[in-house]
């Protein structure tokens, strides 16, 4: 069910890039905008996997320590690029789609202020309380020490991640996917060899162990921030940096979408963090390493779907801003169909061949058995997670995130509370993993059904 189409006359002053978002055929445009992001996200994911493989060479405790920290690191990525970053992209896209270039320029400064402040606050909290948090998640002994060593370096440089993604989101909101993709791709190519040098040592560079992987990640973010900052500050982007008086409505324009999106990202991560803690309490560190390695594949779906999600924010936001309702909905359904297909193929392949993934990182029998169970019973539901996530990005562009938020809440409750009840009643990790899969299914169905029912345009 869709709302009646309402559109405004095309503004002759629109930038050509914005005009393309409003007029070009949807499927070719989406694929053209998505492929650079998909390629770069695959490269970035590959670099992350190589880092995990390298850390796996340090032993099961190091891998378990990384499994404790990784959900938080992914949360920072999702918040800075997908949630607040999506709010930035959507605000810029709506401003440009409505012909408000001055507002788009002013949003750049507001985006940097928001992300910079959040990056610093989160760093302070994690540096102060990281050890206690990882212990509460089930970390102990050598795995806890590994987690703290990795975490401290990551959060010392956390603000650079946030600023890099603020700049990337401004550029993506302008309809330019290629520049952020190129910068991240080049950084990903350098990340793996730098990680290896810092983890194991190379020439005069001392071996830093697991902390070396974290430092390499920070250096990647510093380089990305510098490159994207130069592009925006030089005026080459459609929305370029301009000194402007900070205004509450500009912050609200970003946070109205980004703030709600933050809650959604937290829900996703609480689902996995809570599941990690439950596995730790019932099965121990080796099982945590297996679950964490299996769940890392789930996390890799997020940047992959983001390859389609970033264009969806810009395309839907521009068309909603211009009043092209039917086109905005068509864009959303096309993006969700692509995301479902890609994620489902990955999930079914992992379910059929779990060992091919898990044994890349470790050969501990408990680790492999636990990870294999997770992939067999959760992998087939990956498509629903991918479709729901794509529609979440599209909803950011539309500025309507209530139902994606509710879908994420249902997923979180079913995964954590339902999973706890299942484990308490049966003690079966297999049934627990089936519960996690059901939670994904509900998330995708709830978000898709709400958009089909027309929630984007009620009250507009």
Long-range contacts (C-beta under 8 A, 24 or more apart in sequence): 1-452, 1-453, 1-454, 2-325, 2-326, 2-329, 2-454, 3-325, 3-454, 3-456, 3-457, 3-458, 3-460, 4-325, 5-324, 5-325, 5-326, 5-327, 6-323, 6-325, 7-322, 7-323, 7-324, 7-325, 8-322, 8-323, 10-322, 11-99, 13-99, 14-96, 14-97, 14-99, 15-96, 15-101, 15-238, 17-174, 17-175, 17-176, 17-238, 18-96, 18-97, 18-175, 18-238, 18-318, 20-175, 21-93, 21-97, 21-175, 21-314, 21-315, 21-318, 21-319, 22-97, 22-318, 22-319, 22-322, 22-324, 22-327, 26-315, 26-327, 26-330, 26-331, 26-334, 27-334, 29-311, 29-315, 30-308, 30-311, 30-312, 30-315, 30-331, 30-334, 30-335, 30-338, 33-175, 33-177, 33-310, 33-311, 33-314, 33-315, 34-177, 34-307, 34-308, 34-310, 34-311, 34-338, 35-307, 36-177, 36-178, 36-181, 36-182, 37-177, 37-180, 37-181, 37-306, 37-307, 37-308, 37-310, 37-311, 38-304, 38-307, 38-308, 39-181, 39-185, 39-307, 40-180, 40-181, 40-182, 40-184, 40-185, 40-188, 40-307, 41-184, 41-303, 41-304, 41-306, 41-307, 42-304, 43-184, 43-185, 43-188, 43-189, 44-184, 44-185, 44-187, 44-188, 44-191, 44-303, 45-300, 45-303, 45-304, 46-188, 46-192, 47-188, 47-189, 47-191, 47-192, 47-195, 48-191, 48-300, 49-296, 49-300, 49-360, 50-191, 50-192, 50-195, 50-196, 51-191, 51-192, 51-195, 51-213, 51-216, 51-217, 52-293, 52-296, 52-361, 53-360, 53-361, 54-195, 54-196, 54-199, 54-200, 54-213, 55-199, 55-210, 55-213, 56-360, 56-361, 56-362, 58-146, 58-199, 58-209, 58-210, 60-285, 60-286, 60-289, 60-362, 60-364, 60-367, 61-141, 61-142, 61-143, 61-146, 61-285, 62-143, 62-146, 62-209, 62-210, 63-289, 63-292, 63-293, 63-361, 63-362, 63-367, 64-139, 64-143, 64-146, 64-285, 64-286, 64-288, 64-289, 64-292, 65-134, 65-139, 65-142, 65-143, 65-144, 65-145, 65-146, 65-147, 65-148, 65-149, 65-150, 65-210, 66-146, 66-147, 66-150, 66-210, 66-213, 66-292, 67-276, 67-288, 67-289, 67-291, 67-292, 67-293, 67-295, 67-296, 68-134, 68-137, 68-138, 68-139, 68-143, 68-144, 68-147, 68-276, 68-288, 68-292, 69-134, 69-147, 69-150, 69-151, 69-154, 70-292, 70-296, 70-299, 71-269, 71-272, 71-273, 71-276, 71-299, 72-126, 72-133, 72-151, 72-269, 72-273, 73-154, 73-217, 74-269, 74-299, 74-302, 75-265, 75-266, 75-269, 76-122, 76-158, 76-161, 76-162, 77-161, 77-165, 77-302, 77-303, 78-265, 78-268, 78-269, 78-302, 79-118, 79-262, 79-265, 79-266, 80-115, 80-118, 80-119, 80-161, 80-162, 80-164, 80-165, 80-166, 81-165, 81-168, 81-169, 81-306, 82-261, 82-265, 82-302, 82-306, 82-309, 82-393, 83-258, 83-261, 83-262, 83-264, 83-265, 84-114, 84-115, 84-118, 84-166, 84-169, 84-254, 84-255, 84-258, 84-259, 84-261, 84-262, 85-115, 85-165, 85-166, 85-168, 85-169, 85-258, 86-169, 86-257, 86-258, 86-261, 86-309, 86-313, 86-393, 86-396, 87-254, 87-255, 87-256, 87-257, 87-258, 87-259, 87-261, 87-396, 88-114, 88-115, 88-166, 88-169, 88-170, 88-173, 88-254, 88-258, 89-169, 89-170, 89-172, 89-173, 89-310, 89-313, 89-314, 89-317, 89-396, 89-397, 90-173, 90-257, 90-313, 90-317, 90-396, 90-397, 90-399, 91-173, 91-250, 91-253, 91-254, 91-257, 91-317, 92-169, 92-170, 92-173, 92-174, 92-239, 93-173, 93-174, 93-175, 93-313, 93-314, 93-315, 93-317, 93-318, 93-321, 93-397, 94-253, 94-317, 94-318, 94-320, 94-321, 94-399, 95-239, 95-321, 96-173, 96-174, 96-175, 96-238, 96-239, 96-318, 96-321, 97-317, 97-318, 97-319, 97-320, 97-321, 97-322, 98-321, 98-322, 101-239, 102-242, 103-250, 104-173, 104-174, 104-238, 104-239, 105-239, 105-240, 105-241, 105-242, 105-244, 106-242, 106-244, 106-247, 106-250, 107-170, 107-239, 107-250, 107-253, 107-254, 108-170, 108-232, 108-239, 108-240, 108-241, 108-242, 109-241, 109-242, 109-243, 109-244, 109-246, 110-246, 110-247, 110-250, 110-251, 110-254, 111-166, 111-167, 111-169, 111-170, 111-254, 112-163, 112-166, 112-167, 113-246, 113-251, 114-166, 114-251, 114-254, 114-255, 114-258, 115-162, 115-163, 115-165, 115-166, 116-159, 116-162, 116-163, 116-166, 118-162, 119-158, 119-159, 119-160, 119-161, 119-162, 119-163, 120-158, 120-159, 122-155, 122-158, 123-155, 123-156, 123-158, 123-159, 126-151, 126-155, 126-158, 127-152, 127-155, 127-156, 130-155, 136-277, 137-273, 137-276, 137-277, 137-280, 138-276, 138-277, 138-279, 138-280, 138-281, 138-285, 138-288, 139-280, 140-285, 141-285, 143-285, 143-288, 146-210, 149-209, 149-210, 149-211, 149-214, 150-210, 150-211, 150-213, 150-214, 151-214, 152-211, 152-214, 153-211, 153-214, 153-215, 153-217, 153-218, 154-214, 154-217, 154-218, 156-218, 157-215, 157-217, 157-218, 157-221, 157-222, 160-218, 160-221, 160-222, 160-224, 160-225, 161-221, 163-225, 163-229, 164-221, 164-224, 164-225, 164-228, 167-225, 167-228, 167-229, 167-231, 167-232, 168-224, 168-228, 170-232, 170-237, 170-239, 171-228, 171-231, 171-232, 171-237, 171-239, 172-310, 172-311, 172-313, 172-314, 173-239, 173-313, 173-314, 173-317, 174-237, 174-238, 174-239, 174-314, 175-238, 175-314, 175-318, 176-237, 176-238, 177-310, 177-311, 179-228, 179-231, 179-237, 180-228, 183-224, 183-227, 183-228, 184-224, 187-220, 187-223, 187-224, 188-220, 190-220, 190-223, 191-216, 191-217, 191-220, 194-219, 194-220, 256-399, 257-396, 257-399, 257-401, 260-401, 260-402, 260-405, 261-392, 261-396, 261-401, 263-405, 263-408, 264-392, 264-401, 264-404, 264-405, 264-408, 267-405, 267-408, 267-409, 267-411, 267-412, 268-302, 268-408, 268-411, 268-412, 270-412, 270-416, 271-411, 271-412, 271-415, 271-416, 271-436, 271-439, 272-298, 272-299, 274-412, 274-415, 274-416, 274-419, 275-415, 275-416, 275-419, 275-432, 275-436, 278-416, 278-419, 278-420, 278-423, 278-432, 279-370, 279-429, 279-432, 282-423, 282-427, 282-429, 283-366, 283-370, 283-429, 284-366, 286-364, 286-366, 286-367, 286-370, 287-366, 287-367, 287-370, 287-429, 289-362, 289-364, 289-367, 290-358, 290-364, 290-366, 290-367, 290-368, 290-369, 290-370, 290-371, 290-372, 290-374, 291-370, 291-371, 291-374, 293-357, 293-358, 293-361, 293-362, 293-367, 293-371, 294-354, 294-357, 294-358, 294-370, 294-371, 294-372, 294-374, 294-375, 294-378, 295-374, 297-346, 297-350, 297-357, 297-375, 297-379, 298-378, 298-382, 298-385, 301-343, 301-346, 301-382, 301-385, 301-386, 301-389, 302-389, 304-342, 304-343, 304-346, 304-386, 305-339, 305-342, 305-343, 305-386, 305-389, 305-390, 305-393, 306-393, 308-335, 308-338, 308-339, 308-390, 308-393, 309-335, 309-339, 309-389, 309-390, 309-392, 309-393, 309-394, 310-393, 311-335, 312-390, 312-393, 312-394, 312-397, 313-393, 313-394, 313-396, 313-397, 314-397, 315-397, 316-394, 316-396, 316-397, 316-398, 317-396, 317-397, 317-398, 317-399, 318-397, 320-397, 320-398, 320-399, 320-456, 325-456, 325-457, 328-394, 328-397, 328-398, 328-456, 329-451, 329-456, 331-394, 332-390, 332-391, 332-394, 332-395, 332-398, 332-451, 335-390, 335-391, 335-393, 335-394, 336-387, 336-388, 336-390, 336-391, 336-394, 336-448, 337-387, 338-390, 339-386, 339-387, 339-389, 339-390, 340-383, 340-384, 340-386, 340-387, 340-390, 340-444, 341-383, 342-386, 343-382, 343-383, 343-385, 343-386, 343-387, 344-380, 344-382, 344-383, 344-386, 346-379, 346-382, 347-378, 347-379, 347-380, 347-381, 347-382, 347-383, 348-379, 348-380, 349-379, 350-375, 350-379, 350-382, 351-375, 351-376, 351-377, 351-379, 351-380, 354-379, 370-429, 373-429, 373-430, 373-433, 374-433, 374-436, 376-433, 377-430, 377-433, 377-434, 377-436, 377-437, 378-433, 378-436, 378-437, 378-440, 380-437, 381-437, 381-438, 381-440, 381-441, 382-440, 383-444, 384-440, 384-441, 384-443, 384-444, 384-445, 385-440, 385-443, 385-444, 386-444, 387-444, 387-447, 387-448, 388-440, 388-443, 388-444, 388-445, 388-446, 388-447, 388-448, 391-447, 391-448, 391-451, 392-447, 394-451, 395-447, 395-451, 395-456, 398-456, 400-455, 400-456, 402-455, 403-446, 403-447, 403-450, 403-451, 403-455, 404-447, 404-450, 406-446, 406-450, 407-442, 407-443, 407-444, 407-446, 407-447, 407-450, 408-443, 410-439, 410-442, 410-443, 410-446, 411-439, 411-440, 411-442, 411-443, 412-439, 414-438, 414-439, 414-442, 415-439
